[in-house]
Amino acid sequence: MNADELRDASMLDLFRMEVETQAQVMSSGLLAIERAPQHEPPQQQLEACMRAAHSIKGAARIVGVQAGVDVTHVMEDCFVWAQQGKVQLGPRRIDLLLHGVDLLQRIAASAEDLELWQAGSGRKEIETFLRGLETSLQQADDRAREAESVPELVPFSVPISEPAIVAAAETDDAVPAADEAMTGQNQGKNQDKIKNQDQGDRMLRVTAAHLNQLVSLSGESLVESRWLPAFNQSLLRLKRLQQNTAQSLEALHDSLREGNLAGAHLKALQDVRQNIDASQKMLAERLTELELFERRNSSRAQRLYDQALASRMRPFADRVVGYDRMVRDLGRTLGKQVKLEINGQTTQVDRDILEQLDAPLVHLLRNALDHGIETPQQRRAAGKDEEGLVTLTARHHAGLLQITISDDGNGVDLEQLRAAVVRRGLVDHATAGRLSDAELLHFLLLPGFSMRDTVTEISGRGVGLDVVHNMLKRMRGTVQIFSEAGHGMRFQLQLPLTLSLVRSLLVSIGGEPYAFPLAYVNRTMILERSQIESLEGRQHFAFEERQIGLVAASQILQSGDAAASGDRIALVVIGDQTQTYGLQVDRLLGEHMLVVQPLDARLGKIKDVAAAALMEDGSPVLILDVADMLNSVEKLIAQGQLSKIQGNSSQQQVQTSKRVLVVDDSLTVRELERKLLSNRGYTVRVAVDGMDGWNALRSEPFDLVVTDIDMPRMDGIELVTLIKKNLQLKAIPVMIVSYKDRQEDRQRGLEAGADYYLAKASFHDETLLQAVEDLIGEAHS
């Protein structure tokens, strides 16, 4: 492609951008004009629409798209006549103009192959639009004809008269100075854009992956900056200890001086005192400097993270472009008058979350129009305005993004919903009668569930709200549904502000830290053992007039029997209205902000685990997958394997567990294997490479070695060879866990002396644990 072709391509891109921007201006303006009283047309919107059409016309002239010039020219005429009061923009003309906006977008999309498009249906569609709008402008009494139904856009048999063309030309020429000025201005802008496009070396393009990495690193910097206060506190404790030492030395000096200590000894003691005084002074100075550095570092890390995060944020308005038009057109299709009100368009949303919102929001809006808003006749009978109102609101609330979709329609008939739930066999009659309104409304989110018995193009398949539910599960969000009979319905979505950080509740389970995303935690509580009841062989406790099932988190995470406790147990309550459980944990460690570190995709989905993170002190912690945990609980109940939480009387006698050495240079894999084996009862030590593992083997006894192959300093094959050549160590079983799954790699490991070879591509928790038990048996056997 030569330079001229490159220039043409960039101009077409600019033309598409111009059309996309200005088409939205015209759509929004036309909808505002339609809602305004016809005798008071909003001049500001008319002016904006005329400028938008003129901008597109100028851009179309530059790139040589004559079809765009023709369409925008007749639209300009209509806007000018409306400004001058010669015509009124009633529903019929609004429909024609909106069709023109759609036509301009199709022309822009087909600009490179415009001749091919026009050779087909394009030219006919353009001519139909031009005849329709020009004929509409010729009609003398538009007001008398506004009540007529909207005509189909078919070719008119009435020819375009020359006076009309002359009138259109006169109208267009009525403001020649402004026309030339605007054309020149637009051409100047486009030339500037083209110039900037050519000088691409002045523009820095950053991929989404690099941006995500920047946010992740800045988040880690923010978390690690919080390590300094703890270090500062440790130095303060050292300072106090030094002060106590100085006081003790001073007392010793006084007592020895009274005993007529020799001059040389006394001199040495005074030197020690002087050194301690000097070190105290130096420590105090360094503490002051460290405090200043800690404050500056924390502030800068916070600013860095805020700026990096802001680069990922986009206004909510970017996602809701065109929603008002969609609501208007769908309302027309359904024979309803509906107005969409959007609040919080400047609310900043993470781009990854924003990209996932389109399908759920469209489904919720369609649901509101189809199921919620009544027809004008029904609304009049109910004493409401004929025009229904759907409100879409976005805001930040309590550290979360809250999106609300509400309507002033009829709401949900709860008794009809209850009957539908029973009819579909989801619950029996007795259970359905006990369901609260909130529990009942959550059945709307089930896949395939619909209140409609017939399927239309718009609804009836039970897919829409299921899409909403699945998106929320992926984005770590929640939904609440409210309905008031005769007054409407409200869906309230809560999502994290960003996916790179997660506010979490840190707990201890089996002596290991775990994190629950705070969005999924209903509440935490300390439960008296006397409050535990048994119903149908399962443990429950009463809370807010509900019976909540009691489950040991240690059983879900496969760490053996439930931890023994005293008279009180710590609980984390999770779930929704349909399934709620209290998970027993060892301790509640408090709320923390964690930087999410996704697990290596090659590990596959780890049951009950969503991601990993690093604590302020650098120690790893697993972030739990609450939805997966709820499924695990349901599976344990269905299989009759749910264990009861035992008291102190059931404490097991402590046994010596078998020792496993895990050698892997990957922090994620190393810690994952350590947690899996520790939860099964094995004592685990980790090594970061083969050399570290070899040193550990020569200093401590182990029952099993689990090693990777590719590692720095000493690889796994060399480590296995050394183990099997050593008379004292060769009896220790060795398992290789590696991403290399080729037959020659497997053969090389087994020839070196490995007892078991497991590919990480097929690695799952049960596979690893079963292989360990095959080699050395259970942890306490």
N, C-alpha and C positions, 0 to 999 in steps of 0.2 A: 504494500500500500504506500503510495507516494505522499508527499507533504500536503498536497491539495486535498487528497482524499481524507487524510487525517483531520485536516481543518474542517471539512464538510461533516465528518462524523461527529466532531465535538460540537458543531453548531446544532446538529440534530438533537444531540443530548441536551443542549441548553434549551432548545425549543420544547422538548418533552418536559423538562423541569418547569419551564414557564407555564405551560398548559396545566400541569398538575397543580401548581400553586394557584393560578388565577381561576381555574375551574372550581376549586374549593371556595374561593371568594365569591364567585357568582352563585354557586349552590346555596351557600349560607345566606347571601343577600336576598335571593329569590324567595327562600323559605321565610325570611323575616318580613319581606314585602307581602307575602301571602297571608301572614298572620295579622298584619296591620289593617286598620279600617281602610276601605277602598277610597273613601273621600279624603283621607289624609295619608297619601303615600309617603313613606319615609325617604326623604330626599338624600339622606346620608347613604343609605343602602343603594339607591338608584345611582348615585355618583360613583360608589365603589364598583358596582356591576359594570357601568359604562367604562370606567378606567381599566377594569380587568379584561373586558372584551377588546378594548383598544390595544392593550399590551400584547394580547395574543395575536391580534391582526398585524401589528408591527413585527413581531417575531416570525410570523408565518411568511411575511413578505421577504424577510432577510434570507430565510432558508428556501424560499421558492415553493412553498406549499400553498398553491392557489386555492385549494378547497378550504383551507383554514381561513384565508382572507375572505372568501365569499360568505362563509357561515357567520363569522364575527361581524362582518359589515352589516348584514341585515339585523343582527342582534343589537348592534350599536344603534341603528335606526329606531328600534323598538324602545330602547332605554331613553334615547333623546326625546322621542315623542311623549313618553310617559313623564319625563321631567317637565316638558312644556305643557302638560295637561291635555294633549290632543287625544291620548288613549288612556284607558285604565288597564292595569295589569290584574285581570281577574284570573280565576282558576284555569281557564282554557289557555290563555297566553302564558301563564306560569308553566303549565305542562309543556307547551311548545318550546319555551326557552330552556327548561330543564333537559328536554330531549336534545336541544342544541348543545348544551354542555356535555352530555354523554357523547354526542357525535364528535365534538372537538377532541375529547379524550381518545376516541377510537382513531381519529385522523392522526393524532400525535403518536399513538402506539404503532400505527401502520406507516409512519412517515417514510421509512426506508424502502418500503414496497408499496408506495401509494398508488403507483400506476396499476399494479396487479390488483390491489383492493378495489380501485375505481372501475376496473374492467369487469368486476363481478357486481356485487350488490351495492358497493359503495357509492358510485355516482348516482344511482337511482335514489338511494336514501338521502343523499345531499340535496338533489333536486326536489324531492318530496318535501323536505324540511323548508327549503327556500320558498317554494310555492305556498306552503301552508302558512308561514309566518308573514310573508308579504301580502297574501290574501287577507290575513287577519288584520293587518295594519290598514287595509283599504276599507274595511267595514266601517260604515259611518256611525252606527248605533251599537257600540260594543256592549253598553250596559244592558240593552234589551236582550241581547243574545247570551249573556253570561249564564243564564239559567239552563241553557242547552247542555246536553251531555257532552263529555269530552270526545271529539271525533277521533277516529283512528287515523294514523298518519299514513294516508294513501294518496297517490297523485291526484291533484285537483284537475278537473276538466276545464276550469276557467283559465284562460290565458292571462299572463301577466301584462297588464296594460302599460302603455308607454307613460301616461301621466303618473302612474305609481312609481315607475322607475325614475322619472324626472323629480317627483316629490322626494323620493329617497335620496337622490343625488343632491337636491337642494338642502335637505336636512343635513346631509353629511358635510356639505360645503358651508353650512351656516357658521361654523367655527373653524375656518381654515387655519387661523393663526395658532389656535390651541392644538389643532390636529398636527400641524407641522412641528410644533414645539414638542408635543408628546412623542411623535414619531422619531424626531431627532434624539430626544432624551432616551427612548427605548433602544434606538440603534447604538447610542453611545454606551449604554449599559451593557448591551450584548457584546459590543466590541471589546469592552473592558473584560467581560467574562471570558471571551475567546482569547484575549491576550493573556489573562491569568491561566487559562487552560494550557496555553503553549508553554508558559514558564512553569512547568510542573515541578522543577527542582526546588521551587519556593514553597511547595506544599508538602506537608508530612502526613502520610497515610499510615494509620496504625490499625492493625487487624484486631478483631475482637479477642482473639487468643492472647495477644500481647497485652491488651488492656486488662483482661482478666488476671494475667500474671502480675501486672503492676498493682492491681487492687489487692491481690493475695499477699504480695510481698509487703505492701504498706500496712496491711492488716497484721501481718506477723510482727512488723516493726512496732506497731501500736501495742500488741500483746506483750512483746518482750520488754518494752519500756516500763511495764508495770513490775518487772523483776527488780528494778533499782530500789524502790522503797523498802522491800524486804531486806536487801543487802545493806541499805542504810541503817535499818533497825539493828542488824547484827553488829555493825560497827559501833552503834550506840551502846549495845550491851558490852562490847569489848572495852569501850571507854569507861563504863562503870566498873568493870572488873579491874581495869588498870588503876582506877582511883582507889579501889579497895586495897590493891596491892601496895600502892604508895603509902596509904595510911598504916598498913601493917609494917612496912619498912621503916616508916617514921617512928613507930612505937618501938621497934627493935633497936633503932639507932639510939633513942633516948635511954633505953635500958642498958645497952652496952657502954654508952658513954659514962654512965654512973659507975660502971664496974672498972673504970680506969683502963680501957682498952688501949693496946699498944698504938703508937702514932701511925705506923704503916697500915695497920688494920682499919683504924678509924678513917684514914685517908681513902682507902679502897671503898669503904662503906659510903663515904660522902660522894665519891665518884658515881657509885650506883644510883644514889639519890638524884644527882644532877642529870644522869642519863634518863631516868624515869620522868623527871620534870620536862626534859626536852622532848621526849617521845609523846608525853601527854599534850604538850603544846602543838606538836606537829600533827597528832591525831585530830585535835580539835580543829585545826586549820583545814585538814583534808576533809573532815566531816562537813564543814561549812561549804567547801568547794563542791563536794559531792551532792549536797542538798540543792545547790544552785544548778548544777548540771542536770540533776534528776528532774527539776521543775522545767528547765528549758527543753530537755530531751522529750519529756512527756508531752509538753505543749506542741513541739515541732512534729512529733510522731502523730499526734491527733490531727494537726493541720494537714500533714501529708496524707493521712488516710482520708480525711474529709474531702480534700481536693481530688485524690484519685477516685474516690467513690462518686464525687460530683461529675467526673468525666464519663461515668457510666450511666448517669441519671438522665432521664428525658421527661418532659412534661406529659402529664396524663392526656393532654389534648392531642398529642401525636397519635394515640391509639384510637381516639373516638372520632377522627375525621370521617365525615360522611354518614355518621349514625343518625343525625336528624333527618337527612334525606331518606335513609333506609326506613325509619319509623314512619315517615309521611307516606312513602309508597306502599309499605305493607298495610298501613291503616286504610289506604284507598282500596287495596285488594280485598280487605276484610269488610269493607263498608263501614269503617269506623273513623271518627275524627279524633286524632291523637296528637298531642304536643309533647316533645321530648325536652326536658330541662336538664342541662348538664352543669354541675357545680364542681369546683375544685380542678379546673382544667390546668392550672399552673402547678398542681401537686406533682412533686418530683418522684419518679418511679424508676427502679432499676431496669435497665434495658432488657435483661433476660426475662424478668417477670412481665414487663410490658408486652413483649413479643408473644407471651403465652396467654394474654388476656383476651385477645380478639374473639376467638371462637366461643369461650364461655359467656362473654358479655353479649354477643349477638344472640346466643341461645336464650339468655335470660330476658333480653328485650323482646324477642319474638314470643317467648312464653307469656310475658306481660300483656302483649297486644292480643294474642290469640286466646289465652285462657282468662286473663284478668279484666281488661277493659271491655265494657259492654257496648252495644250498638247505641246510636243516638236516641232511638226510641226507648230502649230500656233505661238509659240514663235519665231521660226526661221523666219517665214513670217513677223513678226512684228519687226524683227531686235533685238531680245533679246537673251540672253543665253538660251540654251535648259533647263538648270536647273533653276527652280524657287526658289525664296528665301522667306521664311516666318520668320519674326523676332518677338520674344517675349521678352519684356523688362520690368523689374520691378525697380522702384526707389522711393525714398522719395522726394516729391516736395510740397513746401508750407504747410508743416505740414500734408500732406496726402500721402497715398500709391497710386502711379500711375502705372498702368499696361497697356502696349500698345501691341497690336497684329496687325502687318501690313504685307502686302504681295506686291510683285511687279507684280501682275497679271493684269487683264483687267479692274478691278474696276466694278462699277455698272452702267448699262445703265439707266440714270435717266429718260429718256422718256419712256422706257419700264416699269420702276417702277411706273411712273405716270399713265400709262395706266392700270397697274395691280391694283393700288389703286382704280381707277374709276370702273374697271371691277368687283371688289369685293364689290362695293357699299359703300365704306368707306367715300368717298366724291364725290361731283358732278364734272362735267367737269370744270365749272367756278372756283370753289374753288381749284381744283387740279392745274389749270394753275397759280394761285397766290402763291402756296406754294414755299418757298425757298428750296434750296438743302438740308439744314440741317433738315428742317421740313419734307421733303419728305423721307429722309433716316431713320427717327425715326419710320416710318411705318413698317420697317423691324422687330421691336421689338414686334409687336402685336402678341398675341397668334394665332396660326394657319395660319399666313401669310407666304407665300413662293412664290418665283419667278418661281418655277418649277411647271409645270402642271402634271408631272408624279412623282410617289413616288418610290424611290429606297431604298436599305438598308442603304444608307448613308444620304440622304436628301430628301426633298420634302414634309414633313409633317408640316413644320412651327413651330417646337417645339424648335429647338436649341437656337435661339436668345431670345425666350420667357423665357427660363431657365436663361439666362444671366440677363435679365431684372428683373426677380423675385428675384434672388440672390442679386442684387444691392439694391432692395427695402428693403430686410431683413437686409442688412448690412449697411444701411444708405449711400449708394454710388450712383454715377452718371455715365453716359456713354455719350461720344460724338463719332459720326461716321463721318468719312471723306472719300471721294472717289474722285479719279481723273481718268477720262476715259483714259484707255490705260496704266496707270501707277500704279494702285493698289488701295487698300483700307486700312483704318486704324481705329481700334476700340481703344478708349482711356478710360479706366476705372479709376475712382477715388474712393478710399475707405478710411475710417478713419484708422489711424495707430493702434488704439485699440478701442474695444467696451466699455471699462470701463470708458473712459473719452471722452467727446464730446465738441468740440469747438462750442460755441453757441452765437447767437445774443440775448441779453436780451432786452425785450420790455415791455412796460406797456399797458395793455388792460383792460379797465374798472377798473382802479385803482389797478390791480393785476399784478405782474410780471409773464411773460411767456418767454420761451426760444425756439428759432428756431435753429435747428442744422445748423451750418454755411455752411455745404456742400450743403444744399438745398436752400440757399439764393442766388438769382442771383445778387441782389444789393439792397441797401437802398437809399432812396431819399426823399427830401422835395418837395412837389408838391404845386404849387400855385393853389388856387381854380379856378382862371380864366382859367386854362389849362384843366379843366374837361369838356368833351363834352358828349352829349347824342346821342347814336346810337341805333335805334330800341328799345327805352325805357330803355336802360341800359347805365350806366356811363362808359366812357372810357377816356384814355388820350394817347396822341401820344408820343412814345419814340422809337428812332432809327428806324424811318420809319415803325413802327408797332403800331397798336391800342391795348392797354392793358386794360383789364377789371378792374374796380375798385370795391372792395368789402370791407365792414367793417368787420374787424376781430371779433368785438364784436358780430356780428350777427351769425357768424359761431360757436362761442363758447357759443351762447345762453345767452348772457348777456343783452338782450333787444335791444333798439334802438341804432343806431350808435352814438358814442359819438360826441357831438357838438364840433366844432373847429372854429378857426379863419380863416384868409385868407390863411393860409398854413397848410397842413396836412402831417404827417409823414407816409411813405409807406415802406413796405417790399415786394419786388417783388420776387415771387416764381413761380415754374413751369418749363416746358420744351418748346421745339419748338412748340409742338402741343397745349398746353394750358398754358397760362401765365396770372397771375393776380397780381395786386397790392393790398396788404392788408393794410387798414388803421389801424394804431395803435395810442395810445395816445402819447407815447414818445418812442424814441430809447435810451436805457440805456447803450449800448456799448457791447463789446465782452467779454465773460467770458469762462473759462475752468471749466466745471462741471463734477462731479463724478456721473455717471448714477446709479440711484437706481430703478431697475425694480419694477413695481407695483405688488402687491400680485396677483398671478394667479387666486385666487378664486374670484377676482373682475370681471374677464372676460376682454374683450376688451373694454376700455373706448374710446368712439368716440372722434377723433381728438387729443388724448393724447397718446404719445409713452412711456413715463417714467417720473420719478420724479428725483429731485436732491436737494441738499442743497447749499445755498449760503454761502459766506465767514462768514456772521454773524449768520449762523445757520438757517435762514428762508428758508422754502421750496419753490420750484418753479417747475412748470410742464413743461416738454419738449414736444413740440407739434409734432404731427405726420403729416408732411407736405403732404404726399401722401393722407392721410385720409381727410385733409382739402380741397385738390383739388377736391376729390370726393364729399365732402359736398357742395362745391360751384356749381359743375355741377348739383347736385340734386336740389339745390335752384333755379337754372336757369330753369331746366326742369319743376319744379313745379310752376314757375312764382312767387316765393316768395322772390326774391332778393330785398332787401331794398336799397333805395338810401341814400347816405351820405348827411346829412342835414347840413345847416349852422347855424350861431348863432341865426337866426330868428326862428328856429324850436326848440329851447331849451325848455324843459318841465319845468313846475313849480315843484320845489322840494317838494316832499311829504314825510311824515313820513312813514317809512317802518316797517313791522312787525318784531319782534325780535325772533330769534330761538337760543336755547342753544343746542350745539352738545357735547355729552359726550362720549368719546371713548379713550381707552389707546393706540390705534394704531395711530401713527403719520400720516401714509399714508391715512388711512380711514378718520381720523379726518379732515385732510386738504382737501381731495377730497370732502367730504360732505360740508365743509365750502365754497369751491370755487363754487360748483354747486349751492348752495343756494344763495350765494352773487351775482353770475352772474344773477340769476333770480330776484334780487332786494331785498332780505331779508337782514336784519341786523343780523349778526351771531357772537356769542361768543362761544369759545370752552373751554372744561374742560377735564383734562387728566384722571380723574377717578370719581367714584360716590361721594366721599367726596368733591372733588373740585367742582363738579356740584351742590351739595347740598348747599355749601357755596355761590355759585353764585346765586342760586335761592332765597336765603334769603336776598341778598343785591341788586338785580336788578330785574326789571319786565321782563317777557318773555311771548310770545304768544304760544310757542311750545317747547317741550323738545324732542330731538332725542338722544337715548342712546343705548349703547352696553350692554351685560349682563356680560360677564366675564371681570372683572377689579379688580385691587388691591385696598386695603383699604375698598372700599364699592362697591359691584357689582350692576348691573342694576336693579335686582329684588328688592333689599333693597331700592334703590333710588326711584323706582316707588312707593313702599309701603309708604315711608315717605312722598312723595308728596301727595298721595291720602288721607293720614291721617291728613294732615295739612289743617285747615279751610281756610287759605288765598291762598293756592297753589293748592288745589285739583281740581279747575276748569280748570287748564292748561292741554291741551291735551298732551299725552305722546306717542311717537312712539319708539318701540324697533326695532333696526336693528342689527341682530346677525347672526353669521355663523351657529348657532344651528337651524336646520330646522326640528327636530323631533316634532311630535304632542304633546308629553308631555311637551317639552320646550315651545312651542307656548301656550299651555294651562296654564302653570305656569305663563307666562308673562301676559296673559290676566286676569287671576285670581288676580294678584297683582294690577290690575287697568289700565294696558296699553290700549290705545285706538286703537293702530294699531301695527301689528307685521309683519316685513319685513325681509325675509331671505337674507343674503348677497350673498348666492349662486346664487340667481336670481336677484341680485341688478344691476340695470343699472340707468343711470342718469335720464331718463324719468320716470322710475318707482318711484324713490325717490321723484322727483319733483311733480309728479301727486298725490302721497300719501300726501305730505305736503299741496298741494292746496285743497285736499279733507277735510283735518282737519281744516285748518285756512284760506283758500282762497288765493288769489293772494297777492303779497307782499304789494301792495298799495291800495287794495280794502277796 
